[in-house]
Amino acid sequence: EQLLIDAKFTAQAKQKVIIGGPMMGFSLHQINAPILKATNCIIVASDAELPDAPAEQNCIRCGDCEQVCPADLLPAQLVWYAKDQDHQKLKDHDLFDCIECGACAYVCPSSIPLVQYYRIAKSDIRKNEQEQRQADRAKERFELRNQRLERDKLERLERSKKAAEARQKSMSANSDGDVVAAALARIKAKKAAANSGDIQEVNPQDRVAAAIARAKAKKAQQAENQLTSSTDAESPAASDVDPQKARVAAAIARAKAKKAQQAESPASDVDPQKARVAAAIARAKAKRAQQQQVNDQPVVNTDSESPAQEVDPQKARVAAAIARAKAKRAASKIESNDNNDQT
């Protein structure tokens, strides 16, 4: 623009400003373009000197463009392939050997802008090649990434395998491994039995009753032990009793009580409630006998109106043993009945 101003250029209607000469130059849409080192000339021709080109017509296959081409190309073939965007055919016909001199377009009787078609085809080919290179690069990176991920996966599997082998060796060397394996086996067996339905459901009430019966039996045993210890410590006559005779008398009393119990009711018909009551009565009798033996007081016979008599220590121990046997037998019956109810 500054150069045109210095040359005192006056723009006219439809006037062209061409950079690069009449054959290979190109017109500017705006005159504020810069001057480069490749700029060899600027043509400012009037409309009369350089009128617009006529409208493009069909090729008549005259062959003039082929005769004037300095690169010995086939301009007519190239322009057909350029219109069809057949880039492979353009490459096969050496499109990039064209120097874009413009001689073919100048001699063309059909006013076909051959050079413009070649330029557009060249730019499209370059663009497609660049996109193809980017796609190939992206594909290569994707394949490398997949290979890296696969390699990392194999390495993780190998590390896991080695760690599992090390754990197995340590478990086999350590005795705790057998315990862990046995526990796992029990858990698996329990799950399998639960899935197959072999485990039977137990009523919670039966469990509670069995626990109560066991607690009562334990208390009766403790009371029995306390009775024995207190009798041996406080009764002066306990040392005069023969242990062999006491054991024989206790065995006889237990046998008689067992026979009487079997005669009264079978074991299968025992009511758990009645058994609990009988056990409670037996414990109460044992406790009363213990108190009477410790205090060395006479026992009043409630069944008859005879006067009170002193209790013999031997008889008291026998009665306590019988009471203990009855309490123990009642507790065992209760537990057996609870087990039968659960099964």
Summary of the structure (lengths in Angstrom):
residues: 343
radius of gyration: 60.8
end to end distance: 112.5
largest distance: 167.0
contacts: 820
relative contact order: 0.06
helix: 66%
strand: 3%
